[in-house]
Amino acid sequence: MLPGRHKTWYFAIEGVNSFVTTFFFYYLYFFMQAHHEFDTKANLTLAAVTGLVYAVGSWLGGRFAQRAGYFTALKLGLGTMLCAIGFGWAVDSAAARVVSMAVAVAGMSLTWPALEALVSEGESISGIQHNIGIYNIVWAGTGALAYFVGGTLLEKLGMASLFYVPIALVTLLIICAAVVDRRAVQTRTVKHAGSSPEATCTAPVLTTPSGRAKVFLHMAWVANPFAYVAINTLVAAMPTVAARLALSPMHAGFYCSLWLFARVGAFGFLWLWPGWHYRFGWLFGSFTVLTGAFAVILVVPNLVAVIAAQLLFGCASGLIYYSSLFYAMDLGETKGEHGGLHEAALGIGNCVGPAVGAAALQFMPQYPNSGAIAVSLLLLAGLGAIRVQWHCGRSANGPHRK
C-alpha cells in the first residue's frame, strides 16, 4: 500500500486542481457573456461542445493512465491545461478562446481519472469508502470555495485574473506532482507483473454479491450523467439566472454557489454513514429531488426559492455522484480505466444537457424557459430509465434492499 503521506499529497493536488478547474471553467461563461456577448444559447452550445471533449478525453485518459502510469497522465494533463489557459489569455477572439477552453478540458480529462485511481489503489473496501469520502469532500469543498470567491476575484483583480490565477496554480501543481512522483517511486513496490506503475497492492476482496452490485453500478452510471445534464446546464445558464435576479458577478458567486456547499455537506454525511450503499430508495429519491430543484432554480424568479432549491439540488447531486464513484471503485480492479469511465459518463451528461437546452432555445426562441423545460423533461426520462433498470435487475438477481 502506498504510504499515507503520499495519499495526503494526492488529496492536496486534487484540491488545488478542483479550485483551478471550477474557477476557470465556471466563470468562463461569465467572461464570454461580458467580452464576447455570448447569450444563454451560445453558452449552452459551448458547454455541450466541451462536454463532448471531456467524455472522449476521460475515456481515453483513464485507459492512458492505466497503461502509462497515473503520474504520467496527471503531469501531461496539467501541462496541457497550462498551455491552453495561457493561449486563451494571449488571444482576443471568441473562436480562439473556445479552442482554448476545449484543449484545457482535454487536459483536465487526464487529471481526474489518475487522481481517483491514486487515492483508491491498494485499498480494502473500507479503505475505498474512507478515501473516496475524503476525495469527494476535498474536490467539492475547494470547488465550492472557488465559485464562492471567484466573482470577487474577477471584480477586484479584473477579468484577466480568470487566466493568470489558474496559470500560477497549475504551475505549482506541476512542480508538486513531479516532486511527489519522484518520492513515491523511491518507496513504491510493484507486487505483480502487468499492474500499473502505481499499483502496489492486489485488488480488494468484494463483500457485495457481484450481480446485485453491478445493477447498482449500472444505475449509478445512468443517474450520474443525467445529474450532470442538470449541473452543466445550470452552470452555463447561471449568468442568465444572476442577471434575472439582478446579481453582480461577486454576488452571483455568493448566492449561486450554495448548491456546491450543500454538496460538500452531503459528501460528509455519506462518508460518515455507509448505510446508503446499495439502497435503491436513496438513489431514486435523490434523482427525483434533483429534477424538481433544477427546474425551480432556472425558472422561478425569486432569490429565496432559488436558494432553497440549490440546497436540495446540492444534496441530491452529492449522493448521485458519490454512488457512481464508489460503485466504480468498489467493483473495478483497473482503477484508472474505471475512473475514466466514471468521468466519461459525466462528460456525456455535460454534453447532452446543454445541447438539449440550446436546441430548445434555437427552435422555440419565443419561450425563454424552453431550455429549462426541455432539460427537465430529459431528467424525467432518466428517472424512468433508472426505475426500469432496477426492476430488470431485481428480476434477474432477486429482491434488493430499498
C-alpha positions in Angstrom: 0.0 0.0 0.0 1.3 3.5 -0.8 2.4 5.4 2.3 -0.2 7.6 3.9 1.9 10.7 3.4 1.8 10.2 -0.4 -2.0 10.0 -0.4 -2.2 13.2 1.7 -0.3 14.8 -1.2 -2.7 13.3 -3.7 -5.6 15.0 -1.8 -3.7 18.3 -1.8 -3.1 18.2 -5.5 -6.7 17.2 -6.0 -8.0 20.2 -4.0 -5.9 22.8 -5.9 -6.9 21.1 -9.2 -10.6 21.4 -8.3 -10.2 25.1 -7.3 -8.5 25.9 -10.6 -10.9 24.0 -12.9 -14.0 25.3 -11.1 -12.8 28.9 -11.1 -11.8 28.8 -14.7 -14.5 26.8 -16.4 -17.4 28.1 -14.4 -16.6 31.7 -14.7 -15.5 31.5 -18.3 -19.2 31.6 -19.1 -19.5 35.0 -17.4 -16.3 36.1 -19.3 -17.8 35.0 -22.6 -21.0 36.8 -21.9 -19.2 40.0 -20.9 -16.4 40.1 -23.5 -17.9 38.3 -26.5 -21.6 38.8 -26.0 -22.5 35.2 -25.5 -26.1 34.7 -24.6 -27.6 31.6 -22.9 -27.9 29.6 -26.1 -24.2 30.4 -27.0 -23.0 29.4 -23.6 -25.1 26.2 -23.6 -23.6 25.3 -27.0 -20.1 25.9 -25.7 -20.9 23.7 -22.7 -22.1 21.0 -24.9 -19.0 21.0 -27.1 -16.6 20.9 -24.1 -18.7 18.2 -22.5 -18.2 16.0 -25.6 -14.5 16.7 -25.4 -14.5 15.7 -21.7 -16.4 12.5 -22.4 -14.0 11.3 -25.0 -10.9 12.6 -23.2 -11.8 11.0 -19.9 -12.5 7.6 -21.5 -9.1 7.7 -23.3 -7.4 9.4 -20.3 -8.4 6.6 -18.0 -7.0 4.0 -20.4 -3.8 6.0 -20.8 -3.4 6.4 -17.1 -3.8 2.7 -16.5 -1.1 1.8 -19.1 1.4 4.7 -18.9 1.1 5.4 -15.2 -1.1 7.7 -13.1 1.5 10.3 -12.6 2.4 10.4 -16.3 -1.2 11.1 -17.1 -1.5 13.7 -14.3 1.5 15.7 -15.4 0.6 15.5 -19.1 -2.9 16.8 -18.3 -1.7 19.6 -16.1 0.8 20.7 -18.8 -1.9 20.7 -21.4 -4.1 22.8 -19.2 -1.3 25.3 -18.6 -0.6 25.8 -22.3 -4.3 26.1 -23.2 -5.1 28.6 -20.5 -2.0 30.6 -21.4 -3.1 30.6 -25.0 -6.6 31.8 -24.0 -5.1 34.7 -22.2 -2.9 35.7 -25.1 -5.6 35.8 -27.8 -8.6 38.1 -28.1 -11.1 36.4 -30.3 -14.1 34.3 -29.2 -13.2 31.4 -31.6 -9.7 31.2 -30.2 -10.9 31.2 -26.6 -13.4 28.4 -27.4 -10.5 26.4 -28.8 -8.5 27.3 -25.6 -11.3 26.0 -23.4 -11.7 22.8 -25.4 -8.0 22.0 -25.1 -7.9 22.8 -21.4 -10.9 20.5 -20.9 -8.9 17.7 -22.8 -6.0 18.3 -20.4 -8.3 18.2 -17.3 -9.8 14.9 -18.5 -6.4 13.3 -18.0 -6.1 14.5 -14.4 -9.3 13.3 -12.7 -9.1 9.5 -13.6 -5.5 9.5 -12.4 -6.3 11.2 -9.1 -9.2 8.9 -8.5 -7.1 5.9 -9.1 -4.2 7.2 -6.9 -6.4 7.6 -3.8 -8.2 4.2 -4.3 -5.4 1.9 -5.5 -4.4 -0.8 -3.0 -7.2 -0.2 -0.5 -9.6 -2.6 1.1 -13.4 -1.9 0.7 -13.4 0.1 3.9 -10.3 1.9 2.7 -12.0 2.8 -0.5 -15.1 4.1 1.4 -12.8 6.2 3.6 -10.6 7.6 0.8 -13.4 8.2 -1.7 -15.2 10.1 1.1 -12.1 12.3 1.7 -11.7 12.7 -2.1 -15.2 13.9 -2.6 -15.1 16.3 0.3 -11.8 17.8 -0.9 -12.7 18.4 -4.5 -16.3 19.6 -3.7 -15.1 21.8 -0.9 -12.3 23.6 -2.9 -14.6 23.8 -5.9 -17.3 25.4 -3.8 -14.8 27.9 -2.4 -13.6 28.7 -5.9 -17.1 29.5 -7.1 -17.8 31.5 -3.9 -14.8 33.8 -4.2 -14.5 33.7 -8.0 -16.8 36.5 -8.6 -15.0 38.6 -6.0 -11.6 37.8 -7.6 -12.9 38.9 -11.0 -14.3 42.2 -9.7 -11.3 43.1 -7.5 -8.5 41.8 -9.7 -10.0 42.3 -13.1 -11.2 39.8 -15.7 -7.6 38.9 -16.6 -7.4 37.1 -13.3 -9.5 34.4 -14.8 -6.4 33.4 -16.7 -3.4 34.3 -14.6 -4.7 32.8 -11.3 -5.1 29.4 -12.8 -1.8 29.7 -14.6 0.0 30.3 -11.4 -1.8 27.5 -9.6 -1.3 24.9 -12.4 2.4 25.7 -12.5 2.5 25.0 -8.7 0.6 21.7 -9.3 3.1 20.5 -12.0 6.0 21.1 -9.6 4.2 19.3 -6.8 3.3 16.4 -9.0 6.8 16.0 -10.2 8.2 16.0 -6.6 5.6 13.6 -5.2 6.1 11.3 -8.2 9.9 11.2 -7.6 9.4 10.4 -3.9 6.7 7.8 -4.5 9.0 6.0 -6.9 11.6 5.6 -4.2 9.2 3.7 -1.9 6.9 2.1 -4.4 7.0 -1.7 -4.8 5.2 -3.3 -7.7 3.9 -6.7 -6.5 2.8 -8.3 -9.7 3.6 -8.0 -13.4 1.2 -6.2 -15.7 0.0 -3.8 -13.0 0.1 0.0 -13.4 3.3 1.6 -12.1 1.5 3.0 -9.1 -0.3 -0.3 -8.2 1.2 -1.6 -5.0 -1.4 -4.0 -3.7 -3.8 -6.6 -5.0 -7.4 -5.6 -5.6 -9.7 -5.6 -2.6 -11.9 -8.6 -1.9 -15.5 -7.7 -2.6 -18.2 -8.4 0.0 -21.2 -7.4 -2.1 -22.8 -10.1 -4.4 -21.4 -9.2 -7.9 -24.7 -9.4 -9.8 -26.5 -7.1 -7.4 -23.6 -4.8 -7.2 -23.4 -4.4 -10.9 -27.0 -3.5 -11.1 -26.3 -0.5 -8.8 -23.2 0.4 -10.7 -25.2 0.5 -13.9 -28.0 2.5 -12.3 -25.4 5.0 -11.0 -23.8 5.2 -14.4 -27.2 6.3 -15.8 -28.0 8.6 -12.9 -24.7 10.4 -12.8 -24.7 11.5 -16.4 -28.3 12.8 -16.0 -27.2 14.6 -12.9 -24.5 16.3 -14.9 -27.1 17.1 -17.6 -28.6 19.3 -14.9 -25.3 20.6 -13.4 -23.7 21.7 -16.6 -26.9 23.2 -17.9 -27.2 25.1 -14.7 -23.6 26.3 -14.7 -23.8 27.5 -18.3 -27.2 29.3 -17.6 -26.1 30.8 -14.3 -25.1 34.2 -15.9 -28.7 34.5 -17.1 -30.0 33.4 -13.7 -27.8 36.0 -12.0 -29.0 38.7 -14.4 -32.6 37.8 -13.8 -32.0 38.1 -10.0 -30.1 41.4 -10.6 -26.9 39.9 -9.1 -23.4 41.2 -9.8 -20.6 38.7 -10.5 -19.5 39.0 -6.9 -23.0 38.4 -5.5 -23.6 35.7 -8.1 -20.6 33.9 -6.6 -22.0 34.3 -3.1 -25.6 33.3 -3.8 -25.2 30.9 -6.7 -22.5 28.7 -5.1 -24.8 27.5 -2.3 -25.6 24.2 -4.0 -21.9 23.5 -4.1 -21.6 23.8 -0.4 -24.7 21.7 0.1 -23.0 19.0 -1.9 -19.9 19.2 0.4 -22.3 18.6 3.3 -23.9 15.7 1.6 -20.5 14.1 0.9 -19.5 14.5 4.5 -22.7 12.8 5.7 -22.4 10.0 3.2 -18.8 9.5 4.1 -19.6 9.0 7.8 -22.7 6.9 7.3 -22.3 4.0 4.8 -25.9 2.8 5.2 -26.8 4.3 1.8 -24.7 1.7 0.0 -26.7 -0.5 -2.4 -30.1 1.0 -1.4 -32.3 1.9 -4.3 -34.6 4.3 -2.5 -31.7 6.7 -1.8 -30.6 6.8 -5.4 -34.0 7.2 -6.9 -35.2 9.7 -4.3 -32.1 11.9 -4.8 -32.7 11.9 -8.6 -36.4 12.9 -8.0 -35.3 15.8 -5.8 -32.6 16.9 -8.2 -35.1 17.1 -11.1 -37.5 19.4 -9.2 -34.8 21.6 -7.7 -33.3 22.1 -11.2 -36.5 23.4 -12.6 -37.0 25.8 -9.7 -33.5 27.3 -10.0 -33.8 28.1 -13.7 -37.5 29.1 -13.8 -38.6 30.8 -10.6 -37.6 34.5 -10.4 -37.3 34.6 -6.6 -34.0 34.6 -4.7 -35.3 32.7 -1.6 -36.8 29.9 -3.7 -33.6 29.7 -5.7 -31.5 29.4 -2.5 -33.8 26.7 -1.1 -33.8 24.8 -4.4 -30.0 25.0 -4.5 -29.6 23.3 -1.1 -31.8 20.4 -2.3 -30.0 20.3 -5.6 -26.6 20.1 -3.9 -27.6 17.3 -1.5 -29.2 15.2 -4.3 -26.3 15.7 -6.7 -23.9 14.7 -4.0 -25.4 11.3 -3.4 -25.7 10.6 -7.1 -22.1 11.4 -7.7 -20.9 9.5 -4.7 -22.8 6.5 -5.8 -21.2 6.4 -9.2 -17.7 6.8 -8.0 -18.0 4.5 -5.0 -19.5 1.6 -7.0 -17.0 2.1 -9.8 -14.0 1.9 -7.4 -15.7 -0.9 -5.4 -16.1 -3.2 -8.4 -13.1 -2.2 -10.5 -9.7 -3.8 -10.4 -8.3 -1.4 -13.0 -8.8 1.8 -11.1 -7.6 4.1 -13.9 -9.9 2.7 -16.5 -12.9 2.7 -14.2 -12.2 6.2 -13.1 -12.0 7.2 -16.8 -15.4 5.6 -17.4 -16.9 7.4 -14.4 -15.6 10.7 -15.7 -16.6 9.9 -19.3 -20.2 9.4 -18.0 -20.0 12.9 -16.5 -18.9 14.2 -19.9 -21.8 12.7 -21.7 -24.1 14.4 -19.2 -22.2 17.7 -19.6 -22.7 17.4 -23.4 -26.3 16.2 -23.7 -27.9 18.6 -21.2 -26.6 21.9 -22.6 -27.2 20.6 -26.2 -30.9 19.9 -25.4 -31.2 23.3 -23.8 -29.5 25.1 -26.7 -31.7 23.2 -29.3 -34.8 24.2 -27.4 -33.8 27.8 -27.4 -32.9 27.6 -31.1 -36.3 26.2 -32.2 -38.5 27.9 -29.6 -36.9 31.3 -29.1 -40.2 32.8 -28.2 -40.2 30.8 -24.9 -37.3 31.9 -22.7 -37.8 28.9 -20.4 -37.9 26.4 -23.2 -34.4 25.2 -22.5 -35.0 24.6 -18.8 -38.3 22.8 -19.6 -36.7 20.6 -22.2 -33.8 19.5 -19.9 -36.4 18.9 -17.1 -38.3 16.5 -19.4 -35.0 14.8 -20.2 -34.3 14.3 -16.5 -37.8 12.8 -16.0 -36.8 10.3 -18.8 -33.7 9.5 -16.8 -35.9 8.7 -13.7 -37.9 6.3 -15.8 -34.7 4.6 -17.1 -33.4 4.0 -13.6 -36.7 2.6 -12.5 -36.7 0.2 -15.4 -33.1 -0.8 -14.7 -33.9 -1.6 -11.1 -36.9 -3.7 -11.9 -34.9 -5.7 -14.6 -32.1 -6.2 -12.1 -34.4 -7.2 -9.4 -36.0 -9.9 -11.6 -32.6 -11.2 -12.6 -30.8 -11.1 -9.2 -33.6 -11.3 -6.6 -35.1 -8.6 -4.4 -32.9 -5.6 -3.5 -33.0 -3.6 -0.3 -34.9 -0.3 -0.8 
